[in-house]
Amino acid sequence: MMALWAGRFKKEIDENVNAFNSSLSFDARMYKQDIMGSQAHAKMLEKQGIISASNLKEILDGLDKILHDLENGDLLFDPTAEDIHMFIESELTKLYPESGKKLHTARSRNDQVALDLRLYTRDEMLAIKQMLINIIEVIIEQASHHTETIMCGYTHLQRAQPITFAHHLMAYAEMFYRDITRIDDCYERMNVSPLGSGALATTTYSIDRNFVAEQLAMKDITYNSMDGVSDRDYAIEFASALALIMMHLSRFSEEMILWCSWEFKYIELDDAYATGSSIMPQKKNPDIAELVRGKSARVIGDVSTLLTMMKGLPLAYNKDMQEDKEALFDAIDTVKLCLPVFTDMLKTMKVNTEKMREFAAKGFINATDCADYLVKHGKAFRDAYKTTGELVAYCIDHDLVLETLPLDIYQQHDQAFEESIYEAISLDTCVMNRKVDGGPSPVAVLKSIQIMKEKVGAL
Ligand code: ARG
């Protein structure tokens, strides 16, 4: 296809150079946004008296037809086109030569691509936000069944203190909620129109940039044309928000992988969300969780690609910036691939509450509560801590746990111990008494679930 910029050139572009230069293979996905942006631009040109009403009608009809034909497969992307912008403009010009040639008045591909990518990002932000709402709802649903399910909480992956499974799950709801708010923040900065920035220095036509922004439901315009065409901060911010989502999913995946190992057996994945081994008949592998954990690396890499690509660029537009799309699209695609499948895996998992309780009963995770018992009986915390440490050592030597340690041994270490110690260190008491806001007790978790429901409901 002959380039639309061919006038200055005496030779056609080399075939390999054309292929090297072309972004169509990856920017074709922005066809809807390109058409939307062009229609808003054309309406503005007509309103300002720059093109006629009949030009506008042909441009709008032609672009509608291109959209329709692309969607039902009657029009195929021409792989020799330089990019999606050139492809759509030349298709329009084939349909309506006179009007089509006027569309690019007072516009450059630099502000056009800057606009298209913002519009594309906007749609994807909304789609991913909905996926995050879905995963939070599934977490809430699972957590609601397990507000009384006692499990062992870990630090350093060593048994630490008793918690409830609901509390553990709801930690992830908090993370995904923050991810939503990060996307919302980024959306606000992104949703402004750079159209009218031109190549870098606007235009001499009397255009109405705010009219275009309004047409596209963008809340403002950009106020520096050089920044308008060369700002990709929003893409980097969004990719960073996506990397954080993947980091959260990856941590969750790691726990799911641990929990469904034979060593833990806290959960069992539904057969539809696990895979077998080609050689070991006993295996049920958590491939989905492993892949999600693995794919987080891609998105973290995409952020690095974008930052590195941008960091040395002089103002304003440089062709390097064409490389923004594949990295951003990969980050978006990866998150959109991982979130729904992970959500369904979570929804269908079975929880082994007995196993969780059994493990919680070993490992001295009530030792802090034993020390606290002494504090509540007038001892200083550091002394109580030391006494409890000695009791734990005694138990380990004698193959006991704090629950089975005889009262006389307790009393040999500190006279303050009474029969009530057994009640104080029972797992149920340890959990029930942690009713501070943000804590693991059923009462506290139910409150945090309620607050999360309200926050998600208000989105
Ligand atoms: N395909 C280009 C990109 O994605 C569009 C803008 C090209 N502008 C230019 N003057 N070559 O960045």
Boltz pocket constraint, residues with backbone or C-beta under 6 A from the ligand:
constraints:
  - pocket:
      binder: B
      contacts: [[A, 21], [A, 23], [A, 27], [A, 82], [A, 83], [A, 109], [A, 110], [A, 113], [A, 318], [A, 319], [A, 321], [A, 322], [A, 323]]
      max_distance: 6.0
